Amino acid sequence: MRNTAKSNLHPDQRVLVWDLPLRLFHWGLAIAFVVSWITAEAGIEWADLHLYSGYSVLALIAFRLMWGIVGTRHARFRNFIRGPRALIAGLGQLVTKTAPAAPGHSAVGGWASVVLILLMLCQAASGLFITDDILFSGPYNSGVSSAVADSLGSFHSFNFDILVIAVSAHLGVMLWYSLRKNHNLVAPMITGRGRYALEQDISSSDVLRAFICASVAAGLLGVLIMFAPEPEYFF
């Protein structure tokens, strides 16, 4: 007898794959990156806002690290950080017209997200210790020697260039997916939903659990600010 059961893949069924906290993290980090870039170029009068955007990056990343462990299925690191074979296979699939069948990050996308998070973390953390030797110094600049501060300042500048390249590559891949694979990566990160098999649905965003993680991240940021010495200004 012929099996007439319907497939689990429903082209018209939009299921929840990206939870709300993850989406807020994603767009919050993007905004913080843009604000940091603009305020760095705008001059010393924007130094305080630049500092606050750096603090925001640290809090957001602290949340993401926790959410990558206790968050919803597709947000957990263990579900998208894969080994070398999967990564190589994923690189080969980038040039094909086939759209990914499963939700969440691909092997390439998973490692790309990790790299971006680490670059942002290094950028924000190094900014805590640097100084321009004129008008502004980071809140923890007095805790390191001048030589270390100078080295971190050079790293801060170099890492930013790498970060810009990484973000540009991220945007380029999204455009490639849209044009080559006819697969929109932006819309699901706004709505949280995509057309996938029903069993891929995460059912809820676990907002309460996310609130607890966000509270812990905010507490850690508060401790960081509380124990920071007064920034040194040179007049």
Buried (B, 14 or more C-beta within 10 A) or exposed (E): EEEEEEEEEEEEBBBBBBBBBBBBBBEBBEEBBEBBBEBBEEEEEBBEBBBBBBBBBBBBBBBBBBBBEEBBBBBBBEBBBBEEEBBEEBEEBBEEEEBBEEBBBBBBBBBBBBBBBEBBBBBBBBBBBBBEBEBBBBBBBBBBEEEEBBBBBEBBEEBBEEBEEBBEEBEEBBEBBBEBBEBBBEEBBEEBBBBBBEEBBBEEBBEEBBEEBBEBBEEBBEEBEEEBEEBBEEE
